[in-house]
């Protein structure tokens, strides 16, 4: 099993989720599960000035973006990463990152 994490500009996250669901690869019966979207602040370069905000806590210019997380089977990784990468594009040289992490062990809650 793998965990995919992707940091995506907020204006692209809806399209990414839709593309994942439309692919048929991202549902519990296909092996993709625990799809989550978490709001985060990032130091990535803004697409435009409206996206940039000043964080008092960080004393830095930040953008609000989304961290997408999902769990999938090993054979699904390339297709799911491809969908995320294509759909999350913003036209910038560095629009975000996608990480793939090995899951060593997964235990359902209540199984022990």
N, C-alpha and C positions, 0 to 999 in steps of 0.2 A: 504494500500500500504506500501511497505517496500523499503528501500535503502540498498543495499549490497555494502560494501566497502571491498576490499581485497588488501593486500600488498604482492606482488609476485615478486620473483626473475625474472629478465629480461629474462633469458634463458628459463623460463617456460611460459611466458605470451602468446606467440603465440599458444601453445598447449591448454591453458585454453580457449582462445577465440574460437578456432576451436571446442573444446568439447562443449562449451555453444551453439554455432550455430548448431552443429550436433545433439544436444539433441532435437531440435524442440521447446524448451522452451524459447529460447531467440530471439524472434522477436516480432514486434509490435502487430501482430494479436494474439500471445499467451499471451500477457500481459507484457512481459519483454521489456523494452525500455531504451533509453538514456544510452546505453553501451558506456563507455568512458574509455580510458587508459591515465593516466597522469604520466609522468616521475617524480620520486622523489629520494631524497638521504635519505638513511637510515643508522642507526647504527647497523643493524642486522649483525650477524656473516656471513662472506663471505663463500661461498661453497669452493672456492679455492683462492689462492693468486692473480690470474689474475682479480678476481672480486673486490678486495679491492683497494680503492683509498684514497688519503689523501686530505681532504677538507681544503683549506687555510681559508675559511670563518668560518668554524666550529672548526678548529684546532682539528680535529678528523679523525680517519679512518672511511670511509663510503663505502657503496656500492650503485650503482645505481640500483633502482628497479622500478617496475611499480605499480601504484595504480589503480586498476580496480574499476569502479563504475557502478552500474546499478540499475534501478528501476523495481520492479516486484509486482505482486499481492501476497497477503498473502499466498495463497495456493501453490505458487511456491518456497517459500523460502528454504524449506528443500532439495528439489531436486537440486536447483541451488547451494546452499552452498555445497552440497555433490559433485557435479561436480567440483567445484572450488577446494575443499580440496583434492580430489583424483588426479586431474590433476596438481596441483601446487606443489606437493611433490618434494622434492629435495634429500631426504635421510638424511637430518639433523633433529635433535631433535626439532628445532624451526625455520622452514623455512618461517614463516610469520604469518599474522593474517587475520581473516575474521570477519567483524563486520556487524550486522544487526540492522538497525535503523528504528523506526516507522516514517512514513510520516504523519504528522497531516493534511496537506492540500496541494493540488496540483492544480495549476491554469495554464492553457495553456497561453502562451504569446499571447497577443492580444485579450484575452477573456473579458477584462474589458474596 
